[in-house]
Amino acid sequence: MKTYLIQLENHDDVISARDKISWGKARRVLLVWPRSGKVLERRVDLLLLMRHCQQTGAQMAIVTRSGEVKYHARELGIPVFSTPEQAQ
């Protein structure tokens, strides 16, 4: 199954991340957080992205080292990986 890999930038917000998700037509979306900086760390941000993926019929997974993002993602049932290779 094809996976659409999205590299998030430090300046991304929910709207720009949703736009990036919409550009891909894959059934799986892998969001990769930047190594430094804080982006989309609130639970509501992840919830909105998860709902957007569900509306488009895509599965969403996350690659991050942020403890806060990992915590919220696991709480919402979103798969979390340490590297894109692990997600594949």
Secondary structure, DSSP 8 states (H G I E B T S, - for coil): --EEEEE--TT--HHHHHHHHHH---SEEEEE--SSS--S-SHHHHHHHHHHHHHHT-EEEEE---HHHHHHHHHHT--EESSHHHH-
